Amino acid sequence: MKLVMAIMSKSDASIVMDALTEEGFQVTKMASTGGFLKSGNTTLIIGVENNKTNKVIDIISRYSSKRKQLVTDTTPVYLSSFTNTPFEITTGGAIIFVLDVDRFEKV
């Protein structure tokens, strides 16, 4: 058995969860916050049999979209050469961890 943890934009989480549950996977949703943009994320936790791990990853990949976002450097000018000029970064997608499960019990 595997434990899949997927961190994604909260705007993608609902459609990913819907797609996973339609395929028969049970999903737990947790609110989380990213360190770089300090914006809301969602972490999905899915317990899955070894042979279905790739199916879960495929679904997450299909519905977690990447997008461009303008951000402003918030470093004080006296600490950096930046002057609060907006710059574009790519956000979205998902970070996926797959962990081995030594023991699983449903009580």
A tleap script that builds the chain and sets N, CA, C and O, in Angstrom:
source leaprc.protein.ff14SB
mol = sequence {
  NMET LYS LEU VAL MET ALA ILE MET SER LYS
  SER ASP ALA SER ILE VAL MET ASP ALA LEU
  THR GLU GLU GLY PHE GLN VAL THR LYS MET
  ALA SER THR GLY GLY PHE LEU LYS SER GLY
  ASN THR THR LEU ILE ILE GLY VAL GLU ASN
  ASN LYS THR ASN LYS VAL ILE ASP ILE ILE
  SER ARG TYR SER SER LYS ARG LYS GLN LEU
  VAL THR ASP THR THR PRO VAL TYR LEU SER
  SER PHE THR ASN THR PRO PHE GLU ILE THR
  THR GLY GLY ALA ILE ILE PHE VAL LEU ASP
  VAL ASP ARG PHE GLU LYS CVAL
}
set mol.1.N position { 0.840 -1.173 0.000 }
set mol.1.CA position { 0.000 0.000 0.000 }
set mol.1.C position { 0.887 1.239 0.000 }
set mol.1.O position { 1.992 1.233 0.543 }
set mol.2.N position { 0.377 2.303 -0.622 }
set mol.2.CA position { 1.078 3.586 -0.710 }
set mol.2.C position { 0.206 4.692 -0.127 }
set mol.2.O position { -1.022 4.603 -0.114 }
set mol.3.N position { 0.874 5.730 0.351 }
set mol.3.CA position { 0.195 6.946 0.771 }
set mol.3.C position { 0.647 8.044 -0.179 }
set mol.3.O position { 1.832 8.369 -0.245 }
set mol.4.N position { -0.300 8.612 -0.913 }
set mol.4.CA position { -0.007 9.692 -1.853 }
set mol.4.C position { -0.421 10.994 -1.194 }
set mol.4.O position { -1.569 11.159 -0.782 }
set mol.5.N position { 0.528 11.921 -1.097 }
set mol.5.CA position { 0.251 13.260 -0.577 }
set mol.5.C position { 0.498 14.235 -1.716 }
set mol.5.O position { 1.592 14.277 -2.278 }
set mol.6.N position { -0.517 15.016 -2.056 }
set mol.6.CA position { -0.418 15.957 -3.172 }
set mol.6.C position { -0.735 17.360 -2.674 }
set mol.6.O position { -1.817 17.614 -2.145 }
set mol.7.N position { 0.218 18.262 -2.850 }
set mol.7.CA position { 0.036 19.656 -2.455 }
set mol.7.C position { -0.248 20.455 -3.718 }
set mol.7.O position { 0.521 20.407 -4.678 }
set mol.8.N position { -1.360 21.192 -3.712 }
set mol.8.CA position { -1.767 21.918 -4.911 }
set mol.8.C position { -2.476 23.206 -4.534 }
set mol.8.O position { -2.782 23.445 -3.366 }
set mol.9.N position { -2.729 24.021 -5.526 }
set mol.9.CA position { -3.491 25.245 -5.328 }
set mol.9.C position { -4.897 24.882 -4.861 }
set mol.9.O position { -5.496 23.919 -5.339 }
set mol.10.N position { -5.410 25.665 -3.924 }
set mol.10.CA position { -6.758 25.363 -3.442 }
set mol.10.C position { -7.796 25.521 -4.541 }
set mol.10.O position { -8.883 24.951 -4.449 }
set mol.11.N position { -7.477 26.292 -5.586 }
set mol.11.CA position { -8.427 26.448 -6.691 }
set mol.11.C position { -8.529 25.182 -7.554 }
set mol.11.O position { -9.511 25.011 -8.277 }
set mol.12.N position { -7.529 24.295 -7.487 }
set mol.12.CA position { -7.566 23.040 -8.245 }
set mol.12.C position { -8.118 21.873 -7.432 }
set mol.12.O position { -8.499 20.851 -8.002 }
set mol.13.N position { -8.165 22.012 -6.120 }
set mol.13.CA position { -8.443 20.875 -5.248 }
set mol.13.C position { -9.812 20.241 -5.484 }
set mol.13.O position { -9.919 19.015 -5.495 }
set mol.14.N position { -10.851 21.036 -5.670 }
set mol.14.CA position { -12.196 20.464 -5.816 }
set mol.14.C position { -12.322 19.568 -7.034 }
set mol.14.O position { -12.872 18.470 -6.954 }
set mol.15.N position { -11.806 20.045 -8.170 }
set mol.15.CA position { -11.924 19.232 -9.389 }
set mol.15.C position { -11.067 17.971 -9.294 }
set mol.15.O position { -11.456 16.919 -9.802 }
set mol.16.N position { -9.900 18.067 -8.647 }
set mol.16.CA position { -9.056 16.883 -8.463 }
set mol.16.C position { -9.767 15.880 -7.556 }
set mol.16.O position { -9.791 14.684 -7.848 }
set mol.17.N position { -10.348 16.367 -6.454 }
set mol.17.CA position { -11.064 15.474 -5.548 }
set mol.17.C position { -12.254 14.803 -6.234 }
set mol.17.O position { -12.495 13.610 -6.052 }
set mol.18.N position { -12.997 15.585 -7.027 }
set mol.18.CA position { -14.134 15.006 -7.758 }
set mol.18.C position { -13.682 13.901 -8.699 }
set mol.18.O position { -14.308 12.843 -8.765 }
set mol.19.N position { -12.595 14.142 -9.429 }
set mol.19.CA position { -12.086 13.146 -10.375 }
set mol.19.C position { -11.597 11.895 -9.654 }
set mol.19.O position { -11.821 10.779 -10.123 }
set mol.20.N position { -10.933 12.076 -8.522 }
set mol.20.CA position { -10.446 10.920 -7.759 }
set mol.20.C position { -11.600 10.098 -7.192 }
set mol.20.O position { -11.578 8.869 -7.269 }
set mol.21.N position { -12.610 10.765 -6.622 }
set mol.21.CA position { -13.730 10.016 -6.046 }
set mol.21.C position { -14.568 9.328 -7.123 }
set mol.21.O position { -15.124 8.255 -6.888 }
set mol.22.N position { -14.660 9.949 -8.315 }
set mol.22.CA position { -15.359 9.286 -9.427 }
set mol.22.C position { -14.688 7.974 -9.809 }
set mol.22.O position { -15.351 7.044 -10.269 }
set mol.23.N position { -13.375 7.900 -9.619 }
set mol.23.CA position { -12.623 6.679 -9.931 }
set mol.23.C position { -12.566 5.719 -8.744 }
set mol.23.O position { -11.918 4.676 -8.820 }
set mol.24.N position { -13.251 6.072 -7.637 }
set mol.24.CA position { -13.350 5.168 -6.498 }
set mol.24.C position { -12.287 5.347 -5.429 }
set mol.24.O position { -12.191 4.516 -4.525 }
set mol.25.N position { -11.492 6.395 -5.500 }
set mol.25.CA position { -10.470 6.646 -4.489 }
set mol.25.C position { -11.048 7.482 -3.362 }
set mol.25.O position { -11.857 8.381 -3.594 }
set mol.26.N position { -10.629 7.180 -2.139 }
set mol.26.CA position { -11.032 7.971 -0.982 }
set mol.26.C position { -9.958 9.015 -0.728 }
set mol.26.O position { -8.766 8.705 -0.744 }
set mol.27.N position { -10.376 10.244 -0.494 }
set mol.27.CA position { -9.463 11.377 -0.392 }
set mol.27.C position { -9.736 12.150 0.877 }
set mol.27.O position { -10.890 12.388 1.233 }
set mol.28.N position { -8.669 12.545 1.563 }
set mol.28.CA position { -8.777 13.453 2.704 }
set mol.28.C position { -8.141 14.774 2.297 }
set mol.28.O position { -7.050 14.803 1.728 }
set mol.29.N position { -8.837 15.866 2.597 }
set mol.29.CA position { -8.388 17.206 2.223 }
set mol.29.C position { -7.958 17.967 3.469 }
set mol.29.O position { -8.667 17.988 4.475 }
set mol.30.N position { -6.774 18.599 3.389 }
set mol.30.CA position { -6.291 19.451 4.476 }
set mol.30.C position { -5.892 20.801 3.912 }
set mol.30.O position { -5.277 20.875 2.848 }
set mol.31.N position { -6.235 21.862 4.612 }
set mol.31.CA position { -5.782 23.191 4.220 }
set mol.31.C position { -4.323 23.334 4.615 }
set mol.31.O position { -3.916 22.866 5.679 }
set mol.32.N position { -3.533 23.978 3.762 }
set mol.32.CA position { -2.125 24.207 4.055 }
set mol.32.C position { -1.716 25.547 3.456 }
set mol.32.O position { -2.447 26.135 2.659 }
set mol.33.N position { -0.549 26.016 3.847 }
set mol.33.CA position { -0.057 27.294 3.354 }
set mol.33.C position { 1.355 27.117 2.847 }
set mol.33.O position { 2.200 26.529 3.522 }
set mol.34.N position { 1.612 27.635 1.640 }
set mol.34.CA position { 2.943 27.541 1.060 }
set mol.34.C position { 3.891 28.548 1.668 }
set mol.34.O position { 3.463 29.605 2.131 }
set mol.35.N position { 5.171 28.235 1.673 }
set mol.35.CA position { 6.167 29.105 2.264 }
set mol.35.C position { 6.610 30.239 1.371 }
set mol.35.O position { 6.959 31.307 1.874 }
set mol.36.N position { 6.609 30.046 0.051 }
set mol.36.CA position { 7.131 31.068 -0.849 }
set mol.36.C position { 6.140 32.215 -1.039 }
set mol.36.O position { 6.469 33.371 -0.774 }
set mol.37.N position { 4.934 31.898 -1.495 }
set mol.37.CA position { 3.922 32.932 -1.716 }
set mol.37.C position { 3.053 33.167 -0.488 }
set mol.37.O position { 2.293 34.134 -0.433 }
set mol.38.N position { 3.168 32.285 0.490 }
set mol.38.CA position { 2.360 32.364 1.705 }
set mol.38.C position { 0.867 32.433 1.386 }
set mol.38.O position { 0.102 33.155 2.027 }
set mol.39.N position { 0.490 31.672 0.395 }
set mol.39.CA position { -0.914 31.643 -0.024 }
set mol.39.C position { -1.505 30.275 0.275 }
set mol.39.O position { -0.781 29.310 0.518 }
set mol.40.N position { -2.831 30.205 0.252 }
set mol.40.CA position { -3.529 28.984 0.587 }
set mol.40.C position { -3.305 27.877 -0.422 }
set mol.40.O position { -3.400 28.085 -1.632 }
set mol.41.N position { -3.009 26.711 0.091 }
set mol.41.CA position { -2.888 25.493 -0.704 }
set mol.41.C position { -3.841 24.465 -0.135 }
set mol.41.O position { -4.489 24.692 0.887 }
set mol.42.N position { -3.916 23.349 -0.799 }
set mol.42.CA position { -4.640 22.199 -0.279 }
set mol.42.C position { -3.719 21.001 -0.385 }
set mol.42.O position { -3.046 20.806 -1.396 }
set mol.43.N position { -3.696 20.197 0.672 }
set mol.43.CA position { -2.952 18.947 0.646 }
set mol.43.C position { -3.965 17.815 0.638 }
set mol.43.O position { -4.797 17.707 1.539 }
set mol.44.N position { -3.890 16.973 -0.386 }
set mol.44.CA position { -4.762 15.801 -0.471 }
set mol.44.C position { -3.976 14.577 -0.028 }
set mol.44.O position { -2.809 14.412 -0.384 }
set mol.45.N position { -4.624 13.724 0.749 }
set mol.45.CA position { -4.010 12.488 1.221 }
set mol.45.C position { -4.858 11.336 0.709 }
set mol.45.O position { -6.066 11.283 0.940 }
set mol.46.N position { -4.202 10.408 0.006 }
set mol.46.CA position { -4.911 9.290 -0.604 }
set mol.46.C position { -4.160 8.004 -0.286 }
set mol.46.O position { -2.980 7.871 -0.611 }
set mol.47.N position { -4.843 7.061 0.348 }
set mol.47.CA position { -4.290 5.724 0.536 }
set mol.47.C position { -4.674 4.887 -0.666 }
set mol.47.O position { -5.836 4.872 -1.072 }
set mol.48.N position { -3.690 4.179 -1.245 }
set mol.48.CA position { -3.958 3.475 -2.497 }
set mol.48.C position { -3.134 2.191 -2.584 }
set mol.48.O position { -2.015 2.116 -2.078 }
set mol.49.N position { -3.703 1.208 -3.223 }
set mol.49.CA position { -2.964 -0.027 -3.478 }
set mol.49.C position { -1.814 0.266 -4.433 }
set mol.49.O position { -1.915 1.152 -5.281 }
set mol.50.N position { -0.732 -0.472 -4.296 }
set mol.50.CA position { 0.480 -0.232 -5.101 }
set mol.50.C position { 0.198 -0.131 -6.592 }
set mol.50.O position { 0.735 0.751 -7.263 }
set mol.51.N position { -0.632 -1.014 -7.118 }
set mol.51.CA position { -0.873 -1.055 -8.565 }
set mol.51.C position { -1.762 0.079 -9.073 }
set mol.51.O position { -1.947 0.214 -10.283 }
set mol.52.N position { -2.318 0.901 -8.171 }
set mol.52.CA position { -3.174 2.011 -8.588 }
set mol.52.C position { -2.520 3.377 -8.362 }
set mol.52.O position { -3.150 4.411 -8.586 }
set mol.53.N position { -1.278 3.383 -7.927 }
set mol.53.CA position { -0.575 4.637 -7.639 }
set mol.53.C position { -0.454 5.508 -8.882 }
set mol.53.O position { -0.709 6.711 -8.821 }
set mol.54.N position { -0.073 4.923 -9.994 }
set mol.54.CA position { 0.086 5.706 -11.229 }
set mol.54.C position { -1.231 6.311 -11.696 }
set mol.54.O position { -1.238 7.415 -12.241 }
set mol.55.N position { -2.342 5.612 -11.495 }
set mol.55.CA position { -3.656 6.138 -11.856 }
set mol.55.C position { -3.959 7.399 -11.047 }
set mol.55.O position { -4.457 8.381 -11.598 }
set mol.56.N position { -3.664 7.381 -9.748 }
set mol.56.CA position { -3.888 8.549 -8.889 }
set mol.56.C position { -3.026 9.714 -9.360 }
set mol.56.O position { -3.509 10.841 -9.469 }
set mol.57.N position { -1.764 9.448 -9.638 }
set mol.57.CA position { -0.851 10.504 -10.096 }
set mol.57.C position { -1.310 11.073 -11.431 }
set mol.57.O position { -1.232 12.283 -11.645 }
set mol.58.N position { -1.785 10.224 -12.327 }
set mol.58.CA position { -2.295 10.698 -13.621 }
set mol.58.C position { -3.489 11.636 -13.445 }
set mol.58.O position { -3.574 12.666 -14.115 }
set mol.59.N position { -4.400 11.288 -12.555 }
set mol.59.CA position { -5.581 12.127 -12.312 }
set mol.59.C position { -5.159 13.476 -11.729 }
set mol.59.O position { -5.631 14.523 -12.172 }
set mol.60.N position { -4.283 13.446 -10.751 }
set mol.60.CA position { -3.812 14.697 -10.145 }
set mol.60.C position { -3.135 15.567 -11.194 }
set mol.60.O position { -3.380 16.772 -11.255 }
set mol.61.N position { -2.294 14.970 -12.010 }
set mol.61.CA position { -1.578 15.715 -13.051 }
set mol.61.C position { -2.534 16.328 -14.064 }
set mol.61.O position { -2.332 17.458 -14.508 }
set mol.62.N position { -3.565 15.593 -14.426 }
set mol.62.CA position { -4.513 16.062 -15.441 }
set mol.62.C position { -5.288 17.293 -14.979 }
set mol.62.O position { -5.585 18.175 -15.785 }
set mol.63.N position { -5.619 17.361 -13.687 }
set mol.63.CA position { -6.505 18.429 -13.209 }
set mol.63.C position { -5.814 19.504 -12.373 }
set mol.63.O position { -6.483 20.405 -11.867 }
set mol.64.N position { -4.519 19.434 -12.218 }
set mol.64.CA position { -3.772 20.477 -11.499 }
set mol.64.C position { -3.084 21.350 -12.534 }
set mol.64.O position { -2.053 20.970 -13.089 }
set mol.65.N position { -3.645 22.504 -12.789 }
set mol.65.CA position { -3.137 23.326 -13.886 }
set mol.65.C position { -2.070 24.307 -13.415 }
set mol.65.O position { -2.146 24.851 -12.313 }
set mol.66.N position { -1.081 24.519 -14.267 }
set mol.66.CA position { -0.070 25.542 -14.017 }
set mol.66.C position { -0.547 26.839 -14.644 }
set mol.66.O position { -1.228 26.838 -15.670 }
set mol.67.N position { -0.179 27.949 -14.008 }
set mol.67.CA position { -0.566 29.255 -14.527 }
set mol.67.C position { 0.486 30.292 -14.135 }
set mol.67.O position { 1.291 30.072 -13.230 }
set mol.68.N position { 0.462 31.393 -14.816 }
set mol.68.CA position { 1.385 32.491 -14.537 }
set mol.68.C position { 0.750 33.426 -13.517 }
set mol.68.O position { -0.463 33.631 -13.519 }
set mol.69.N position { 1.590 33.994 -12.638 }
set mol.69.CA position { 1.094 34.913 -11.617 }
set mol.69.C position { 2.135 36.013 -11.420 }
set mol.69.O position { 3.338 35.752 -11.394 }
set mol.70.N position { 1.656 37.232 -11.285 }
set mol.70.CA position { 2.546 38.351 -10.977 }
set mol.70.C position { 2.688 38.466 -9.463 }
set mol.70.O position { 1.695 38.477 -8.736 }
set mol.71.N position { 3.931 38.553 -8.997 }
set mol.71.CA position { 4.187 38.758 -7.572 }
set mol.71.C position { 5.134 39.945 -7.417 }
set mol.71.O position { 5.856 40.313 -8.343 }
set mol.72.N position { 5.112 40.518 -6.248 }
set mol.72.CA position { 5.990 41.643 -5.951 }
set mol.72.C position { 6.971 41.220 -4.871 }
set mol.72.O position { 6.578 40.637 -3.861 }
set mol.73.N position { 8.235 41.512 -5.083 }
set mol.73.CA position { 9.246 41.224 -4.076 }
set mol.73.C position { 8.973 42.106 -2.864 }
set mol.73.O position { 8.859 43.325 -2.986 }
set mol.74.N position { 8.869 41.481 -1.696 }
set mol.74.CA position { 8.547 42.243 -0.485 }
set mol.74.C position { 9.761 42.459 0.403 }
set mol.74.O position { 9.629 42.921 1.536 }
set mol.75.N position { 10.941 42.129 -0.101 }
set mol.75.CA position { 12.165 42.352 0.664 }
set mol.75.C position { 12.394 43.857 0.806 }
set mol.75.O position { 12.327 44.573 -0.193 }
set mol.76.N position { 12.660 44.352 2.002 }
set mol.76.CA position { 12.923 45.794 2.141 }
set mol.76.C position { 14.094 46.222 1.256 }
set mol.76.O position { 15.081 45.497 1.130 }
set mol.77.N position { 13.980 47.378 0.657 }
set mol.77.CA position { 14.977 47.874 -0.292 }
set mol.77.C position { 16.373 47.905 0.328 }
set mol.77.O position { 17.355 47.633 -0.362 }
set mol.78.N position { 16.479 48.236 1.631 }
set mol.78.CA position { 17.799 48.319 2.248 }
set mol.78.C position { 18.467 46.953 2.410 }
set mol.78.O position { 19.670 46.890 2.666 }
set mol.79.N position { 17.699 45.834 2.264 }
set mol.79.CA position { 18.278 44.494 2.349 }
set mol.79.C position { 18.528 43.871 0.984 }
set mol.79.O position { 19.140 42.807 0.887 }
set mol.80.N position { 18.070 44.513 -0.044 }
set mol.80.CA position { 18.116 43.892 -1.354 }
set mol.80.C position { 18.213 44.952 -2.431 }
set mol.80.O position { 17.968 46.135 -2.193 }
set mol.81.N position { 18.576 44.502 -3.620 }
set mol.81.CA position { 18.610 45.424 -4.750 }
set mol.81.C position { 17.248 45.500 -5.444 }
set mol.81.O position { 17.076 46.273 -6.386 }
set mol.82.N position { 16.278 44.701 -4.981 }
set mol.82.CA position { 14.954 44.729 -5.580 }
set mol.82.C position { 14.180 45.957 -5.115 }
set mol.82.O position { 14.390 46.444 -4.004 }
set mol.83.N position { 13.295 46.451 -5.954 }
set mol.83.CA position { 12.541 47.667 -5.621 }
set mol.83.C position { 11.039 47.452 -5.774 }
set mol.83.O position { 10.345 48.302 -6.332 }
set mol.84.N position { 10.539 46.333 -5.288 }
set mol.84.CA position { 9.114 46.018 -5.359 }
set mol.84.C position { 8.570 46.009 -6.778 }
set mol.84.O position { 7.401 46.326 -6.998 }
set mol.85.N position { 9.394 45.656 -7.724 }
set mol.85.CA position { 8.962 45.527 -9.105 }
set mol.85.C position { 8.279 44.175 -9.279 }
set mol.85.O position { 8.862 43.147 -8.931 }
set mol.86.N position { 7.063 44.153 -9.806 }
set mol.86.CA position { 6.385 42.865 -10.011 }
set mol.86.C position { 7.152 41.996 -11.009 }
set mol.86.O position { 7.743 42.498 -11.965 }
set mol.87.N position { 7.130 40.701 -10.772 }
set mol.87.CA position { 7.715 39.759 -11.717 }
set mol.87.C position { 6.803 38.547 -11.828 }
set mol.87.O position { 6.004 38.267 -10.934 }
set mol.88.N position { 6.935 37.839 -12.932 }
set mol.88.CA position { 6.030 36.732 -13.234 }
set mol.88.C position { 6.660 35.411 -12.813 }
set mol.88.O position { 7.839 35.160 -13.061 }
set mol.89.N position { 5.845 34.569 -12.168 }
set mol.89.CA position { 6.277 33.229 -11.804 }
set mol.89.C position { 5.218 32.231 -12.269 }
set mol.89.O position { 4.082 32.608 -12.557 }
set mol.90.N position { 5.594 30.976 -12.337 }
set mol.90.CA position { 4.648 29.909 -12.653 }
set mol.90.C position { 4.173 29.296 -11.350 }
set mol.90.O position { 4.983 28.885 -10.519 }
set mol.91.N position { 2.866 29.234 -11.168 }
set mol.91.CA position { 2.280 28.606 -9.982 }
set mol.91.C position { 1.358 27.490 -10.443 }
set mol.91.O position { 1.153 27.279 -11.638 }
set mol.92.N position { 0.823 26.801 -9.491 }
set mol.92.CA position { -0.103 25.726 -9.805 }
set mol.92.C position { 0.616 24.409 -9.994 }
set mol.92.O position { 1.759 24.244 -9.566 }
set mol.93.N position { -0.050 23.489 -10.628 }
set mol.93.CA position { 0.497 22.144 -10.707 }
set mol.93.C position { 0.349 21.481 -9.351 }
set mol.93.O position { -0.483 21.891 -8.541 }
set mol.94.N position { 1.134 20.483 -9.108 }
set mol.94.CA position { 1.070 19.784 -7.826 }
set mol.94.C position { 2.442 19.245 -7.469 }
set mol.94.O position { 3.240 18.904 -8.342 }
set mol.95.N position { 2.699 19.174 -6.190 }
set mol.95.CA position { 3.861 18.480 -5.651 }
set mol.95.C position { 3.312 17.183 -5.070 }
set mol.95.O position { 2.420 17.208 -4.222 }
set mol.96.N position { 3.840 16.059 -5.522 }
set mol.96.CA position { 3.290 14.760 -5.137 }
set mol.96.C position { 4.362 13.929 -4.441 }
set mol.96.O position { 5.462 13.743 -4.960 }
set mol.97.N position { 4.018 13.436 -3.262 }
set mol.97.CA position { 4.879 12.523 -2.524 }
set mol.97.C position { 4.193 11.160 -2.489 }
set mol.97.O position { 2.986 11.079 -2.264 }
set mol.98.N position { 4.950 10.100 -2.709 }
set mol.98.CA position { 4.426 8.739 -2.599 }
set mol.98.C position { 5.254 8.030 -1.533 }
set mol.98.O position { 6.469 7.881 -1.661 }
set mol.99.N position { 4.566 7.599 -0.481 }
set mol.99.CA position { 5.235 6.974 0.665 }
set mol.99.C position { 4.764 5.535 0.826 }
set mol.99.O position { 3.601 5.218 0.576 }
set mol.100.N position { 5.678 4.674 1.246 }
set mol.100.CA position { 5.303 3.302 1.575 }
set mol.100.C position { 4.538 3.283 2.885 }
set mol.100.O position { 4.860 4.030 3.809 }
set mol.101.N position { 3.531 2.435 2.968 }
set mol.101.CA position { 2.739 2.281 4.186 }
set mol.101.C position { 3.069 0.922 4.777 }
set mol.101.O position { 2.833 -0.109 4.147 }
set mol.102.N position { 3.616 0.919 5.990 }
set mol.102.CA position { 3.955 -0.346 6.654 }
set mol.102.C position { 2.727 -1.041 7.211 }
set mol.102.O position { 2.650 -2.269 7.244 }
set mol.103.N position { 1.767 -0.236 7.649 }
set mol.103.CA position { 0.583 -0.813 8.278 }
set mol.103.C position { -0.609 0.106 8.027 }
set mol.103.O position { -0.491 1.329 8.096 }
set mol.104.N position { -1.750 -0.501 7.736 }
set mol.104.CA position { -2.982 0.252 7.537 }
set mol.104.C position { -4.099 -0.459 8.286 }
set mol.104.O position { -4.273 -1.670 8.153 }
set mol.105.N position { -4.837 0.283 9.056 }
set mol.105.CA position { -6.004 -0.253 9.753 }
set mol.105.C position { -7.142 0.731 9.647 }
set mol.105.O position { -6.947 1.938 9.782 }
set mol.106.N position { -8.317 0.221 9.406 }
set mol.106.CA position { -9.520 1.053 9.394 }
set mol.106.C position { -10.399 0.543 10.523 }
set mol.106.O position { -10.933 -0.565 10.464 }
set mol.107.N position { -10.542 1.373 11.558 }
set mol.107.CA position { -11.288 0.905 12.741 }
set mol.107.C position { -12.566 1.686 12.912 }
set mol.107.O position { -13.322 1.434 13.851 }
savepdb mol mol.pdb
quit
